[in-house]
Amino acid sequence: MAVLHPYDYNDVHQLSARSVSSSITPNATQRTTLIIAGCYILIIGILWHVPYLNFIIYPFKLLTVGFHEMSHAFVGVLTCAHIHSIELDPDEGGATSMSGGIPWLTLPAGYLGSSLIGAALITCGFDTNASKVASLALAVFLSLRSAELMVEVVMVIDCAFIRTWVLLLGMSGLIVLFWFLKGGEVLRFLVLFIGVMSCLYVLWDVIDDTIARKVNASDASAFAKICGCFPSQVWGVIWLVVAFLFFIAGILVGIVAFKESTAQQEQDAKHFLPVPGSNGAIASSLSTPLALLLSTLTSTLLALL
């Protein structure tokens, strides 16, 4: 005869609570990643405001502007807008010219879309294989934008366009460089840096454009004119809160989704999109000269410009 035991909902609740707690508790590898992300925030904050030194993160600023404008264009296409042009200004500005679409969706898409991309990159920064996938997406984006700028450089000889083009190529070279270092194991720290940089750029740009000072040409000002219910500063605060939530969500998803240790990630990375010739001395003989060549070439080009 079967004995039926009473169903204890308290036990189930405790098990669920422990399961959630263990899922969001970072392990040793994840704690290291969080510490590095915290260092990135500190370093970016210093370089951002120190004259001359801020040029070090200039290429990453330009990349986040690209995320911003791409988000405008992407939502514009989804809402049947016609995209006329996408411009990346060397002074870290940008403009997406479009007609049609739904402005109350396309206008906030720049800040919210780029912060979502940053959060996704932060999540990928917790895992080597996920960072490889993210770096491929970044490489495609950089290659398409570089090709587009190359056409503009040929048509209009402009030093600003040339500098932007070289910087984008330098970013592509940096991705290749990190892919070849240690079999791509350190690639996730580059992806993590780009993700943190993108989120911080959104947070600081929203504060600077809409809260600290009112810029009439900002997305928030244009959105306030369309909606009419709140001033641009209020929309700036709303977008700031959403962008911060994306940032936190990117960290939490990374902690929950990627629990592998550093050793496990190293083993998995050897079998997922491995570096050519990584099995043996060939990888060592090829990757080091290539990394030095790319690093030297990129540094020389940036110094000349």
PAPA-193443 format. One record per residue (C-alpha): x, y, z; residue number from 1. Coordinates in nm, 2 decimals. Example, Ala and Ser with C-alpha at 12.3 -4.5 7.8 and 13.67 -1.06 7.14 Angstrom:
PAPA-193443
      px      py      pz  num
    1.23   -0.45    0.78    1
    1.37   -0.11    0.71    2
end
This chain:
PAPA-193443
      px      py      pz  num
    0.00    0.00    0.00    1
    0.14    0.34   -0.10    2
    0.20    0.59    0.17    3
    0.11    0.95    0.07    4
    0.33    1.21    0.23    5
    0.19    1.56    0.27    6
    0.31    1.81    0.02    7
    0.52    2.07    0.20    8
    0.51    2.40    0.02    9
    0.76    2.55    0.26   10
    1.02    2.30    0.16   11
    0.96    2.38   -0.21   12
    0.98    2.75   -0.14   13
    1.31    2.70    0.04   14
    1.45    2.49   -0.24   15
    1.35    2.75   -0.49   16
    1.50    3.03   -0.29   17
    1.83    2.84   -0.25   18
    1.83    2.76   -0.62   19
    1.79    3.13   -0.71   20
    2.05    3.23   -0.46   21
    2.30    2.99   -0.59   22
    2.23    3.10   -0.95   23
    2.30    3.47   -0.89   24
    2.60    3.41   -0.66   25
    2.92    3.45   -0.86   26
    3.18    3.18   -0.85   27
    3.56    3.25   -0.83   28
    3.59    3.30   -1.21   29
    3.29    3.53   -1.22   30
    3.42    3.73   -0.92   31
    3.74    3.79   -1.11   32
    3.53    3.91   -1.41   33
    3.33    4.15   -1.19   34
    3.65    4.29   -1.03   35
    3.79    4.35   -1.38   36
    3.47    4.52   -1.49   37
    3.49    4.74   -1.18   38
    3.85    4.83   -1.27   39
    3.73    4.91   -1.63   40
    3.47    5.15   -1.48   41
    3.74    5.33   -1.28   42
    3.99    5.34   -1.57   43
    3.72    5.47   -1.82   44
    3.60    5.73   -1.57   45
    3.96    5.86   -1.53   46
    4.05    5.86   -1.90   47
    3.72    6.02   -1.99   48
    3.80    6.34   -1.81   49
    4.18    6.37   -1.83   50
    4.30    6.58   -2.12   51
    4.52    6.41   -2.38   52
    4.48    6.07   -2.20   53
    4.11    6.06   -2.32   54
    4.24    5.99   -2.67   55
    4.32    5.63   -2.55   56
    3.95    5.54   -2.53   57
    3.86    5.76   -2.84   58
    3.82    5.46   -3.07   59
    3.59    5.29   -2.82   60
    3.38    5.61   -2.80   61
    3.36    5.61   -3.18   62
    3.24    5.24   -3.17   63
    2.97    5.32   -2.92   64
    2.85    5.61   -3.14   65
    2.82    5.35   -3.41   66
    2.60    5.13   -3.19   67
    2.39    5.44   -3.11   68
    2.33    5.53   -3.48   69
    2.29    5.16   -3.58   70
    2.01    5.13   -3.33   71
    1.83    5.43   -3.47   72
    1.86    5.28   -3.82   73
    1.76    4.93   -3.71   74
    1.44    5.05   -3.55   75
    1.38    5.28   -3.84   76
    1.39    4.99   -4.08   77
    1.15    4.79   -3.86   78
    0.91    5.08   -3.87   79
    0.93    5.11   -4.25   80
    1.15    5.43   -4.25   81
    1.38    5.51   -4.54   82
    1.74    5.54   -4.42   83
    1.92    5.81   -4.62   84
    2.26    5.81   -4.44   85
    2.44    5.71   -4.12   86
    2.73    5.94   -4.02   87
    2.99    5.89   -3.75   88
    3.14    6.22   -3.65   89
    3.51    6.21   -3.54   90
    3.41    6.44   -3.25   91
    3.22    6.14   -3.11   92
    2.89    6.26   -3.25   93
    2.67    6.10   -3.52   94
    2.36    6.14   -3.72   95
    2.11    5.91   -3.88   96
    1.91    6.07   -4.15   97
    1.58    5.90   -4.23   98
    1.23    5.97   -4.34   99
    0.91    5.80   -4.23  100
    0.90    5.55   -3.96  101
    0.76    5.60   -3.61  102
    0.96    5.88   -3.43  103
    0.85    5.79   -3.08  104
    1.02    5.46   -3.14  105
    1.32    5.56   -3.35  106
    1.43    5.85   -3.13  107
    1.48    5.66   -2.80  108
    1.62    5.36   -2.99  109
    1.97    5.52   -3.00  110
    2.04    5.53   -2.63  111
    1.83    5.23   -2.53  112
    1.96    5.02   -2.82  113
    2.32    5.09   -2.76  114
    2.28    5.03   -2.39  115
    2.12    4.69   -2.47  116
    2.41    4.61   -2.70  117
    2.65    4.70   -2.42  118
    2.46    4.48   -2.18  119
    2.47    4.19   -2.42  120
    2.85    4.23   -2.46  121
    2.89    4.24   -2.08  122
    2.70    3.91   -2.06  123
    2.92    3.76   -2.33  124
    3.23    3.89   -2.14  125
    3.17    3.62   -1.88  126
    3.24    3.34   -2.13  127
    3.52    3.28   -2.38  128
    3.30    3.11   -2.65  129
    3.02    3.37   -2.62  130
    3.29    3.64   -2.66  131
    3.40    3.47   -2.98  132
    3.05    3.49   -3.12  133
    3.02    3.86   -3.00  134
    3.36    3.95   -3.16  135
    3.24    3.80   -3.49  136
    2.94    4.02   -3.48  137
    3.16    4.32   -3.39  138
    3.39    4.24   -3.68  139
    3.10    4.23   -3.93  140
    2.97    4.56   -3.80  141
    3.32    4.72   -3.82  142
    3.39    4.58   -4.17  143
    3.06    4.71   -4.31  144
    3.11    5.05   -4.16  145
    3.47    5.06   -4.28  146
    3.37    4.97   -4.63  147
    3.10    5.24   -4.63  148
    3.35    5.50   -4.50  149
    3.60    5.39   -4.76  150
    3.36    5.49   -5.03  151
    3.32    5.83   -4.87  152
    3.69    5.87   -4.84  153
    3.74    5.80   -5.21  154
    3.46    6.04   -5.31  155
    3.56    6.32   -5.06  156
    3.92    6.34   -4.95  157
    3.88    6.44   -4.59  158
    4.12    6.39   -4.31  159
    3.84    6.34   -4.06  160
    3.69    6.06   -4.27  161
    4.03    5.90   -4.31  162
    4.10    5.92   -3.94  163
    3.76    5.76   -3.86  164
    3.82    5.49   -4.12  165
    4.17    5.41   -3.98  166
    4.03    5.40   -3.62  167
    3.76    5.15   -3.72  168
    4.02    4.93   -3.90  169
    4.24    4.96   -3.59  170
    3.95    4.82   -3.38  171
    3.91    4.53   -3.62  172
    4.28    4.46   -3.59  173
    4.25    4.47   -3.21  174
    3.98    4.20   -3.22  175
    4.20    3.98   -3.44  176
    4.49    4.05   -3.20  177
    4.30    3.93   -2.89  178
    4.16    3.63   -3.08  179
    4.52    3.51   -3.14  180
    4.64    3.57   -2.78  181
    4.62    3.25   -2.57  182
    4.39    3.09   -2.81  183
    4.13    3.35   -2.77  184
    4.10    3.31   -2.40  185
    4.16    3.68   -2.33  186
    3.92    3.79   -2.60  187
    3.64    3.80   -2.34  188
    3.81    4.08   -2.15  189
    3.81    4.30   -2.47  190
    3.44    4.22   -2.53  191
    3.37    4.30   -2.16  192
    3.56    4.63   -2.19  193
    3.36    4.73   -2.50  194
    3.03    4.64   -2.32  195
    3.12    4.84   -2.01  196
    3.23    5.13   -2.23  197
    2.91    5.12   -2.43  198
    2.69    5.12   -2.12  199
    2.89    5.40   -1.95  200
    2.89    5.61   -2.26  201
    2.51    5.59   -2.27  202
    2.48    5.68   -1.90  203
    2.72    5.97   -1.92  204
    2.59    6.10   -2.25  205
    2.23    6.10   -2.13  206
    2.33    6.29   -1.82  207
    2.54    6.54   -2.01  208
    2.29    6.60   -2.29  209
    1.96    6.60   -2.10  210
    2.01    6.64   -1.73  211
    2.33    6.84   -1.66  212
    2.26    7.07   -1.96  213
    1.98    7.09   -2.21  214
    2.09    7.03   -2.57  215
    1.82    7.13   -2.82  216
    1.95    6.89   -3.08  217
    1.95    6.59   -2.85  218
    1.73    6.29   -2.90  219
    1.55    6.36   -2.57  220
    1.47    6.72   -2.68  221
    1.32    6.59   -3.01  222
    1.13    6.32   -2.83  223
    0.99    6.58   -2.58  224
    0.86    6.79   -2.87  225
    0.68    6.50   -3.02  226
    0.53    6.37   -2.70  227
    0.47    6.71   -2.53  228
    0.39    6.55   -2.19  229
    0.74    6.58   -2.02  230
    1.04    6.80   -2.08  231
    1.36    6.65   -2.22  232
    1.52    6.62   -1.87  233
    1.24    6.39   -1.75  234
    1.28    6.17   -2.06  235
    1.65    6.17   -2.00  236
    1.60    6.04   -1.64  237
    1.36    5.77   -1.77  238
    1.61    5.66   -2.04  239
    1.89    5.67   -1.78  240
    1.70    5.44   -1.55  241
    1.63    5.20   -1.83  242
    1.99    5.20   -1.95  243
    2.11    5.13   -1.59  244
    1.87    4.84   -1.56  245
    2.01    4.70   -1.89  246
    2.36    4.73   -1.74  247
    2.26    4.54   -1.42  248
    2.07    4.28   -1.63  249
    2.38    4.22   -1.84  250
    2.58    4.14   -1.53  251
    2.31    3.91   -1.38  252
    2.25    3.72   -1.70  253
    2.62    3.66   -1.73  254
    2.64    3.53   -1.38  255
    2.35    3.30   -1.42  256
    2.42    3.17   -1.77  257
    2.80    3.11   -1.76  258
    2.91    2.92   -1.45  259
    3.21    2.75   -1.61  260
    3.55    2.80   -1.44  261
    3.85    2.94   -1.62  262
    3.99    2.59   -1.69  263
    3.66    2.47   -1.83  264
    3.63    2.77   -2.06  265
    3.99    2.71   -2.18  266
    3.90    2.35   -2.27  267
    3.57    2.45   -2.44  268
    3.74    2.73   -2.64  269
    3.99    2.48   -2.79  270
    3.70    2.31   -2.97  271
    3.48    2.61   -3.06  272
    3.61    2.83   -3.34  273
    3.98    2.75   -3.25  274
    4.27    2.96   -3.35  275
    4.42    2.82   -3.67  276
    4.72    2.61   -3.59  277
    4.66    2.63   -3.21  278
    4.74    2.27   -3.15  279
    5.11    2.27   -3.11  280
    5.41    2.50   -3.17  281
    5.26    2.64   -3.49  282
    5.02    2.86   -3.29  283
    5.30    2.99   -3.08  284
    5.51    3.08   -3.38  285
    5.23    3.25   -3.57  286
    5.02    3.42   -3.31  287
    5.30    3.62   -3.14  288
    5.45    3.78   -3.46  289
    5.10    3.85   -3.59  290
    4.99    4.01   -3.26  291
    5.31    4.23   -3.25  292
    5.26    4.33   -3.62  293
    4.90    4.43   -3.57  294
    4.97    4.61   -3.25  295
    5.26    4.80   -3.40  296
    5.07    4.88   -3.72  297
    4.77    5.01   -3.53  298
    4.97    5.22   -3.29  299
    5.18    5.37   -3.58  300
    4.87    5.46   -3.78  301
    4.70    5.63   -3.48  302
    5.02    5.82   -3.40  303
    5.05    5.95   -3.75  304
    4.69    6.07   -3.75  305
end
